[in-house]
């Protein structure tokens, strides 16, 4: 009996480890790899307990979200014959071989229930190779909130396939307007639910949102000169104002309560940090010429910034513990707007190359510079909270628009929010 017990335990341990490895292996995509093979996914129109256009609109929006993510190729509805569309949503009702023959690797099935103003959507996502259930959930919401429900579903599918949540539920803060009048807005990632956050009837620029989404910092010319404001979005009050004479620009957040910006007066510049709670302002770097555009590493120990200390605008890195400063960019005579990835593995920036303003990335030590855009006027790169995407403004025709791409430059897409120029986009947590 004792011998049996001694044998059973190792066998159970091995079984547990093998099972754990099998579960872990169900991450389908390495989204941080050098190359990315997209997965073909089919989202047939959801089943419904009533005749409604909504079930079709929801499936179509899900397809758009998955396509925009850069990780999927949504199969067109025209590819699916009547036999496939008539299938149920449970595993025993699905002919996976028929779906595989169409090149479909993942299959998303859903059943929508509509009752008064309430929605219930049951969703199952299968691997067509063996019918494995990749994701299943019951989503509840209101009819007027169906878009956000679908965005959450898209994020959950992306999480199941990549191991990281998607950004389709994100909101974007940006500047919009025309010459002489620009305000700050926030909108859902798909361009819906647009809301104006400032109303100065002037020029308002450089929005920056704190990591918790509580504070919004920006520069406004409402009083005739560039004053710096930090708005408490929860209390809807001004938490900090710098109205001293001089230029206040290049705003960013070191942590959830500490803000940083550049102040230029005369021929000298200073980069400050501000504790919003105590309103304590502290200089961390200053000198003659340009010192601007601070951005901090995720652990807060390093800061990248722009300076012309060697004659032209270049990007430097300061170790905030040792005080050591290192130059990162050497190619070209104009490199600006650096921003750290939330993962700490990349710095995005703008470089002037053959007359165009291009978005590039490099490693935190300045090595391995990579060109991500190809011509035109590109500006204001900003990483998504997951670090997989870069959002930026770009000149298309006679106006600025907001675009997004993967961190390696793939899957560039144009986003649409307003009719005016759209610049300086950032993600809102």
Secondary structure, DSSP 8 states (H G I E B T S, - for coil): -HHHHHHHHHHHHHHHHHHHHHHHTT----TTSSS---EEEE----EESS--SHHHHHHHHHHHHHHHHTSEEE--GGGS-HHHHT--SSGGG--HHHHHHTT--EEEEEEEEEETTEEEEEEEEEETTT--EEEEEEEEEEGGGHHHHHHHHHHHHHHHHHSS--STT-EEEEEEEETTEEEEEEEETTS-S-EE----SSBEEEEEE-TTS-EEEEEE-TTSS-EEEEEETTTTEEEEEE-SSSEEEEEEESSSSEEEEEEEETTEEEEEEEETTTTEEEEEEEEES-EEEEEE-TTSSEEEEEE-TTSS-EEEEEETTT--EEE---SSS-EEEEEE-TTSS-EEEEEEETTEEEEEEE-TTS-S-EE---SSBEEEEEE-TTSSEEEEEEEETTEEEEEEEETTS-S-EEE---SSEEEEEEEE-
